Amino acid sequence: MLEAKGIYKSFGDLQILKGIDIRVERQQVVCIVGSSGAGKTTLLQIMGTLDKPDQGSGSLYINDTDVLSLSSNKLAQFRNENLGFIFQFHQLLPEFTAVENVIIPAILGNRNKSEATKKAQELLDFLGLKDRFEHKPSQLSGGEQQRVAVARALINDPDVIFADEPSGNLDSTNSQELHNLFFRLREEMNQTFVIVTHNNQLADMADVKLVMKDGLIV
C-alpha cells in the first residue's frame, strides 16, 4: 500500500538519503531504527509527504497514488484524508480541549463538526479517556496527552500513521502502554504504522524492523 523507490535527499552538500527502497503492506507495523543522523526522520517525512526527495529522485506511491506528482493543494488534501501523524512531542494546542484537539484534522477536511465530535469522543473512549473530553493538555498526564494525539491521528480513518519517536518523551510504563496500543489498533482498526524509534523493545515487536545507517537501509 506504500512503496518508495530510489529516494535521495540532500541539504546543500550533505547527502542524507542515498537511495532508499521501502515497501509497507497494509496492517503492518514497520519500525525504522538507527543512530542519530542516519536519516530516519528525513525518510519518514518524505514518506509522509511532509517533505520531498531531491528533484528528479525516486518515486512514492501510496494506495496506487503517485503522490510526488500531486500539486501542493492536492497533496495537502491527500495528506489530510489518507495519512495520520504522531510526534514525540504531542503538539496539542494548549487552549483547546481534548475533543477540540482531536477534531482539528476533520475540520480542516471540511467534515461535519458534530459528526467529527462524536467520532472524537468514541476514539477517546476507546483509548481510555472517556473522563477527559473537556480537559485541556495542561490537565492531562504525558501518557494521556499522547493518547489524545493518537486519537487525532485516527480521526480521518487514515490508511497509514507515521510516528516519529512517539514514546521518546514518555516514561517506561507509558511507553509500553503506547506500544501495546499500536498493535491493538492494528488488530482492531486494521491500522498500518511506520514508526521511527530508538526504543529497541518496540522495534523488536514490529512486523518489520528496518535498520538505517549513513542514509541507507542495511
N, C-alpha and C positions, 0 to 999 in steps of 0.2 A: 504493500500500500504506500510505502515511501521508498524511493530509490534515488540515490545521489551517485553521480559518476564523475570522476576526473575533477574534483573540487580543489582549486588552488586559491590561496588568499595571501596577499602581501600588503604590508603597510610600509610604504616607501621602499627601501632596500631590504627590509626584513620580511622574509618569506615565512608565514605562519603555517599554512597548509600546503602540502607538497604533492597533491594528487590523491584525494580521498575517494574511495568507493565504499558505499554502505547501503544495505538494504534492510528495511524493517517490515516485518509481516504484521498483519492485523492481530491484536490481542497479545503482542509480545511486550515484555518488559526488557528493554535494552539499556544496559549501563555502560557508560564510557568513562574509563579511568585513565590515570596517568599523572605524572608530576606537573607542578605548576609550570606554565609556559609551553606545554605540549600542544596546545591548540584546541583543547576540548570545548571551551566556551565559544570560541570563534566558529567551530564546526556546528555547535548546537544553534547558534544564532542564524547561521546560513540555512540550516535545515528548517528552522522555524520561520524563515522569511523575514527575520529582523535585520539581516544584513545580506549582502550579495557577494558571490565569489568574484575573483578578478574577471574583468571584462573579457568575454570570449572563452571563459573557462568553464567546462563542465556542464552538467545537466542536473535538474532536480524535478522529479515527478512525485506528486502526492495524489493518490487516487486518480492516476492517469492524467492529471492536470500538469501541464508544463508551466510551473509557477514562475520560472525565470523569464518567461515571455509575456507575463501579465503587466499591464500598465500599473502605475502607482495606486490608482483608485481601485482597480480590480484586485490588486494584490492585497490591499487593506481589507477589502470585503471578504476575500477568500480566507485571510488570516482570522478574521473575526468569526466567520461561520464554521471553520474547519479545524482550528488549532487552539489549544489551551496552553497556558504558561504558569509555572510555579517557580519562584525565585528564592534564593537563600534568605533574603530579607523580604518579608511578605508583601511589602509595597501597598498596604491598605491605606486608604485615605482616612486620616485621624478624625475628621469631623463627621464621618458617615458611620451609621450603624453597621452591624454585620450583614444584615439583609441588603442594605443600600450598597455596600461594597460588592456583594456577590452579583447584583443585577447590572452592574456597570457595563459589562460586555454585551448583555442582552439589549440594554437601552441604546448602546452605540450601534447595534444591529437593527434598530427600529422595531424591536419586538414589543408587544403589548406589555405595559408596565405591570398591570395587575396579574397577568399570566406569569410574567417573569418573577414577580414577588412570590407567588405561590410556589413556583419551581424552586426558588432560592430557599424558601422555608423547608421544603421537602428535602433538599440536599443537606441543609444544615442539621435537620433532624436525623437524617441518615448518618451524618458524621458525628453525632452525639452532642450537638449544640442546640437542642430544642429550647433550652432556657437562656440562650444568648442572642436571640434575634435582634433585640434592641440595644445590645451592648456595643459601645464603641471600642476600637482597638486597645485603647489605654486601660479598658476594664477587663481585658482578656489576657490569659496567660500566653506565653510564647507558643505552646503547642496548640492552643485554641486559635490564635491568630493564623497559624499556618494552615489549620483545617478550614478556616474561612477562605484563605487563599486557594485551597484545593477546590472548595465549592465554587468559587469564582471561575476557576479554570474549567469546571464542568458545566457551567450554566447554559452554554450554547451547544451541548452534546457534541463536543469535538471528536474528530477522527483520531487525533493523536495529541498527547500532552507532552510538552517539553519541560523538563525540570532541571534547573541549574543549581547544584548543591542545595537541594530542598531541605535537608536536615542539618546543614552546616552551622546553623545558629541555634540548634536545639540541644538539650541535654540528652544523655543516653536513653532514658526512658521514653521521652517524647520522640526521639529519633526512631526507636524501634516501633513505636505505635504508628508513626507516619509510614515507615517502610511496609509494615503489615497492611496498612490501608491501601497502598498502591496495588498490592496483589489482590486484595478484596475487591477493589474497583475493577481490576482486570477480569475477575471471575464473575462479578455480579452485574457489571455495566459494560462488559466487553471492551474495556478501555485499553488503549495502547500507550505505552510510555517510552520516551527516550530521556534518559537521566544522566547528567554529568555529576560525578560524585567522587569524593576522596574516601568515602566510607566503604571499606572493604567488605563489611558484613552485608550491606545492601547489594554491592556488586556481585557477591557470591550467590545471592538469592536469585539474581536475574536469569531470564531465559537465555540471554546473550550478553556476554561480558567482552567489551572491546577495549584493548589497551592502546593508548596513543603515546608516541614518543617522537619528538622532533618533527611534528607536523604530519606524521604518518600513523596509520593503524598497523601495529606489529603483531 
